[in-house]
């Protein structure tokens, strides 16, 4: 089983060391960063992992880092933790996509529960990345056919809508199944909606 990675972004060197030791003893691999800026410098080369992010950092704040990662299309499950917080701050962080907002001192059990939840998000993100790559490898026509297929349209009606032959629709449909790595229509429908494949725009697929 692959060891899960935790990215710890905190400028409290002593607290960071203690937390790193605790998490490593719990079976995680930990990489520490003293600032948001130092994390950003390496972010594009980092493997999937859970981020433990202090809100109060020197320079860019935790939520500013969260926003910047979103702008760059980099998605890490984020658990905020800080010494002082208010409701408005925590709500803003959660709305921004954070999976939890913890106030120091954090009980070990609570921290580990949040980290475990974060690792589940990592798994989901990895699946999404695989599906996104598969989506990118399809032609625009194949994506168009897939959209109508998962909506429940028959090949005959799709052919009429797109002004192509029913045989051509069947060919595209077969290629969609192969490229998306599925063996049945119910499986295609499930992953299409569960992982929001329909939300991938042409600009995203070209990135």
N, C-alpha and C positions, 0 to 999 in steps of 0.2 A: 504494500500500500504506500503511495507517494506521501511524503511528509508535507503537510500544509505549511505555507509560508505566511508569516505575520509581518507586516511593515509597520514599525513603530515610529511615529513622527512626534518627537517630544524634545524640548530643549532643556529639560531637567535631567542632567547627566546621571545623577545618583538614582533618581526614581526610574529612569529609563533602564539602567543596569539591573536593578532589582526586578523590574517587570520582565525584562528579557530572560533572566534566569528562571523566573517562575514559569513563564510560557515554554521555555525550552525543556524544563523538567516535566511539563505536561505533555510533551511530545511534539511541539511545534518548532519549526525553523524560524528564527527571528532576525530581521535586518532592521537596524536602527538608523534614523536620520534626525539630525539636530534642528532642522528647519524645513519649512515647506519648499523653499527654494532648492535645497539640496535634494529633496525628493524629486522635484520636477526635472532636475538635471538628468536623472537616471530613469524616470518613469517609463519612457517608451521602450526601454530594454528590459523591464522587469516582467517576470512571469506573473501569472494570476495569483492573487493572494488577498488576505484581509488586511485592511488598514486600521490601526489604532491611532487616532488622530487627536492631539491636544488642540483645543480651540485657541488657547492663549500662547502664541508663539512670537518670537522676535521676528520682525518683518511681516511677511504675509501671514494672516491668521488662518486657522483651520478651515473656516467656512470659505474663505477666499481661495484656498487651495482646492476645496471641494468644487467650487464654481469653475475654477480654471481647468480642472481635470474633465469636467463635463463639457466645457467648451472645446477641449481637444479631442473629445470622443473616447477618453480613457475611463473605463469603468472599474472601480475597485469597491467592494463592499466596505463601507466606512462605519466604524464605531467611534463616535466622539467621546472623549473623556476630559474633564477639566475640573479645576478646583472650585470655580465659581460659575454659576449659570443661572439663567432665568427662563421662565416658560417660553417667552418669545424667541429666545435663542435656540432652545431645543426644538421648538416647532419648526423654525426656519431650517434647521439642519435636517430634520426628518423629511420635510417637504422637498428638500434638495436631494433626497435619495439615501440618506444615512439610515442604517438599520437599527441604530440605538444611540442614545445620548446619556452617558453615565457621568455622575459627579463623584470626584475623589473625596475621600478614599472609597474605592470600589471593593466590595467583598469578592473574594476569590471565586466563589461559586457563581456569582452574578456575571463576573467577567468571562469565565469559561463558557457559560451558557451563551453569552453574546458572541463569543468567538466561534463556537460551534455553529451557531446560526449563520454567521458570516461565511463559514466554509461551505455551507449548503448553497449560498448565493454564488460562491465562486464556481461551484459545479454547474449551476444554471447558466452562468455567464460563458463558461467554456463551451457548453452545448450551443448557446446562441451564436458564438463565434464560428463554430463548425457549420451551422446551418447558414450563417451569413455568407461564408465562403462558397457553400454549395449554390446559394442563390445567385451570387456574383457570376458563377460559371454558366448560368442559363442565359439564353437569348431573351430579348424583350418579348418576342412572340410566345416563348415558352412560359414566361412569367404571366403573360396575359391569359394564356390558356389555363394555367394553374389557378389563377384567381377565379375564373368562371367554374372550373371543375369543383373546387372546394365550396363554392356557393351552391352547388347542387345542380348545375345545368348539365343537360345531356350533350353528347358530342354533336348531335344533329343541330341542336339550338345554338351551340357555340359556333359551329360552322356557318350557320345563317347569320349570326351576329357579326362575325369577323370577315364574312364574305370569302371563305375558303372552303375546301372540300372536307367532308366528314373524315375521309381517310387521312387528310393532313392533320386534322385535330387529333386523331388517334395516335399519329406518329409523334406529335408534340407531347401528348399526354404520356406516352411511353417514355420519352426522354426525360420528362419532368420527374417521373417516378425513379428513374435510374439516377439522375443527378442529385435528387434530394435524399437518396439512400433509403427509400421506403419500399415496402413490398405490397402495400394495400392502400386503397383510397381512405379508409378510416384513419390509418396511421398518418397519411398526408394531411388530412383535415385537422387531426389532433395537434400536430406540431406547427401547422400553419397558424392556428389561432393561439395556442399556448405560448409560443415564442414570438408572437407578433411579426411573423414573416411579412404579412401584408403591410407593415409599417416601414419596410425598407424601401426608400425612394431610389430613383435612378442615380441621384447624386451620391447616396451612401454606397450603392453597389459599385460605383466607379472609383470610390476612394481607395 
